[in-house]
Amino acid sequence: MKIIFLTGRLKERDGGSRAVLNFAKGIRRLSNHEPVIIALNNQISRDKLEGIQVIDLKKNLDIINSFELLVGSSLPLNIFRDYLKEDGIYIVTRDELVSLSQFKQDLIYWSQGVLVSIFFWEPFYKKRGVLSALASPFLWYNIKKFTEYIKNYKLMLANSKTSAIFISLFYNRSPKGVVYPPLDIEFFRPSKDKERFILAILKRGYPSQVELLAKIAERVRMKVIGYKIPNAEYYEKVSDEELRDLYSSALVTLYPASFEYFGYIPVESMASGTPVIAFRYSGGPAETIVDGETGWLASDEEEFYKLTLKVYNEGYPEEMIIKSRKRAELFSIENQTKTLLSFIV
């Protein structure tokens, strides 16, 4: 039987794209089912697809299409219709594709969050004030329409407990269970030979806690990916192999995101044997990091600052390296694919 993932744009360094591709790889390894990905647009090179069949619909969504999806219109997704007739298990993996349940009634929805929640996020509406102002009157309509579409799904899953809470709150339907985004943990290499520097990774476009990191960089040696921080060594772009080496050689990884539904970065760091410092109420990172064992969770900026200096100056037991790697194994392709199959087959 085919297991068919329906997704939006497939692109490298995108967490949602990586999750879909890793699920497909896991299904091929662990079952007799045939994984297929149907994407609105594919930007991932053939060698990184590793033989996974991808049907590229070659459709780029413009601003109008994106807005139509936001308010629950299924018109931009008509291109999927001809591909929903084959026998198989269909899984919708992008939140903007929720209205696909209008075309087929036995779909499964693996949610990565609540689409409209970004409009309530201060860094977003400050950066895109005009877009937020235009969209805000339609948010209630989005919630109403998405709630209707989600009722039509045969099964709904969430990518984290945090996502499950938001989905239940906004769309009035509780997911059947949580299946975390899978990580290829075999790519990452834990190392006990730590260098005395701190790694910080900021998502491009939405830098968080820049002032906090600048304050920390005055006291420690810091390497930063994604955003320039005063007194820190800056990396605009790194290859996958360079990122892996930075993770494994860093003393600790800082992930000062205010909120994340899941977040691959803390899990990647732990897979590399490097503990993570994040915020206690940051959503996904607070789920994946075990406070005091695979990292530390700070309640506010002051505690984050003090924890970072303490770790930098005093270090931590070697056991944390082992525990971090062990924790990351929970999110492996094998473990999360098995969990997914247990729900859908």
N, C-alpha and C positions, 0 to 999 in steps of 0.2 A: 504494500500500500504506500502511496505517496503522502508525505507530510509537507504541506505547501505553506511557506511563510510569505505573507503579503506585507510589503514594506514600502517606505517612501524612497528617499534618495540613499543609495548605498555609497558611502565614502569612507576613506581611510581616516583614522583618528577620530572617529565618531563612535561613541559608546553604544548607541542603539544599533548601528550597523554591525559593529563587532559582535554584539550579543547574538544577532540573527545568524551571522556566519558561523560563529562557534557552536550554536545549537545545531546547525546543519551538519557540521563536521562531527559532532557528538552522535547524532542520529545515525550517520553513516558508519561510525565505528562500533556502536553499541547495539544496533538493531538490524533487522532485515528490511526496514522501511527505506524508501528512497526520498531523500530531502530535495526540495526544489524551492528556490527563492524567486518570487516575482516582485520586481522593483520598478517604481516609477522611473528611476534613472540610476544607472550603475556607473560609478567612478572608480571602482576597485579593479586593479590590474588582474589579469588572468592568473598569473603565478600565485597571487595571494588568495585566490578563490580555491586553490588546491583541488580542482576538478569538480567542485560543487556546481550543479546546474543553476544558472541564473538567467531568468527571462527578463531582459531589459526592455521596458515599455518605451524608453527614450522620450519621456515626457518631463519637461521642466515646468514647474509651477511658477507662474508670475505672481505679482502682488495681488491681483484680482482673484486668481485661483486660490491663493493662500487664505484670503479673507473669506471666500466662499466656504472653504473647509472649516474655518473658525466658527462660522455661524451655522454649521451643520448641513450645508448643501452637499449633495452627493454628485453633482454634475461633473466636477473635475475628475471624478473617479470612474466615470463611465467606461474608460479604457480597460478597466479590470474585468468587465462583465463577461467577455468571451473566454476568460481564463478561469471562471468559477464553475464551469460545467463538468469538469473531469471528476471522477471518483477520487476521494482522498480526504485527508484531514487538513482543514484550512485554519491558519492561525494569523490573525491580524496583530502586527507587532509595532505599529506606530499609532499614536493617539489621534493624529489628524485624519486617520483612515477609518475612524469609528463608524462613519455612515455607510460603510460597505455592508453592514448587516441589513441594509435596505434591499440589497440585491440577492442575498443568500442567507437562509435562516439558521443553518447549523454551524455557524462560524464559532471559533474560539478567539477570545480577546486576551492577549498578554499585555497588560497596561504598564507603561513606564512612567506614569504620573497623570496629572490632570492638566490638560492643554491650557486652560484659561488662567491657571494659577500664576503664570509668568507675568501677567498684567498687574498682579498685586505685589510684584517684587520691585522694591525701590530702585536697584541699579538698572532694571529694564525700563521702567517708565520715566526715569530721569534721562536715560540715554535716547529713548525713542518716544519723546513726549507727544509728538503729533500723532504717531501711530496709536499710542495708548489712549489719547483723547478721542480719536475716531472710533476705536474699538470698544471703549468702555460701555456705551449704551447697548451694545449687542451681547455683552457677557451673560446677562440673565437668559437671553435667548439661546446662547450656546449651551448653557447648563440644561435648559429645558429639552432641547433637541437631542443632546448627547444622552440624557437620561432615557429618552424614548428609544434610541438606537441600542443602548446597552441592554435594555430589557430583552431585546431580540437575540442576544448571544446565547448559545447553548452552554457555554462555560466561560467564566472570566477568572483570570489569574493576575497577580500583581508582581512587579519586579522587586518589591521590598515591603516590609511591614508599614513603612512610612507611606508608600504609595497606596497601600490597601486602605489606610485610614482616610486619606484624601479622597479616594474614589468613593468610599462609603459616604463621606460627608457631602461631596458635590453631586454625585450621581445616584445616591440612594440605592446602591446595590453592593453588597459585600463580596469581594472576591472569594473564590473557593479555596484558594491557597496562595502561597508565595513561592515563586521560582526565581531565584536570583540570576542576574546576567552571568553567564559562564566566562571564566578566564582560562586562557592557555597557560597554566602555571608552569609547565615544563619549559617555556621560553625563558622564564626568569631564573636567575642564578643567585641563591643566597650566599653571602660571604661573611666570614667572621673577621676579615681584615678590613675594618672600618677606617676611613679617613676622617680627620677632624673637620668636617664641614657639614652644614645643614642644607638640605634640599627643600626648596619651596616651589610648588607648581600652581600657577594661576591660570584659570580658563581665559583664553583670549577673548577680549570684548567685554568681560565682566570682572575686572580685577576686584578682589575683595580684601579688605583689611590691609591696604597698601601702607598706610601710616604705621600700623602695628609692625609690619615686616620691616619697614625702614628703621624703626626704633630698635628692633632685634638685630638688624644688620650692623648697627653701630657697635655691637658687643660680641658678635660671632662672625665666623667665616661662613658666608652664605652663597649658594648658587641658586639662581632663579630661572625658571622656564616660563615663558609666556608674557612677562611684563617686566619692565625695567624698574628696579628698586635701587635707591641710592646706596652706595657702599657694597653692593652685591654683584657677583659675577653673573652676567646676563646671557641666556641662551634663547635666541629667537626661535630657532628650529633645531630639533635633534632627530636623528634617525632612531628607529626602534632599538637598534643595538646600543647606541649611545645612551638612550634613556635607560635601558636595562643596566648598563654599567654605572650610571649615576645613582640609580636606586640602590644597587647592591653595595656601593662604596660609601654612600652617605651614612652619617651617624644616625640621623633621624630625618623623616620627611614631615614638613609642615603642610597642612591642608586647611587653610583658614576660611573655607567656604562657609557662608552663613547658612546655606541650605542646599541640599541635594537629595533627590529621590533615592539614588543609589550611590553612584560615584565609584568609578573604576580605580582612581588614583590610590586611595588607601589600600585597596586589595592588591594592586600591583606592587606597592611598596612592601607590604607584608610578605608577598610571595618572594620578594628579594631578600627577606630576612631583616628588613628595616622597619622598626616601629614608627608609628605615626602620631602626631599631635593634631587634634582637631577639636571642634566645639561640641560640647555635650548635647546641645539641642539642634544639631545640624541635619537631622534626619538620617539618611543612609549611612554616612560615616560613623555615626553613633551606634548603628546596628552592627557594622562590620568590625569595628575596633573593640577589643576587649580592654577596658580601662585597667591600667596597671599591669597588664600581661602582654599585650601586643601594641601598646601605645598608651596615650593619655588623653583624656577628654576634659577640656577646660570649660568652666561655666561662663567665663567672660574674658575680655581682652587682657586684663591684668593677670589673671591666672595663666593664660596662654603664654604671656611674656615670661613670667616667672618659671613656668615649667620648662620652657625652651632653654633658658639660661642654666637651669639646674641640670638638665640632661647634657647640655654642651660642656659644662664644667666638671660634672661628676660621672658622666657615663651611665651605664646600666648593666645589669647582669647579663652574661652571655646567653642565659636561658631565654631571654626575651627574643633573641634572634630565632631560636628553635621554635618557640611558641608562635611567633609571627608567621613563619612559614607553614606551620601546622594549621593555623587558623585559615590561611589562604586556601588550603586544600579543600575546605568546605565549598568554595566557590569555583572549583575546577570544572572543566568541560564535562568530565565524566559524572561528577556528582550532580550537577544541576541538570544535565540532560536526562539522567535517570529520574530525577524528580519530575521533570516535564513529562516524560513518557508515562510515569505513574498516574498522571492526571488525564492524559489525552487518549491513551490506547486502552 
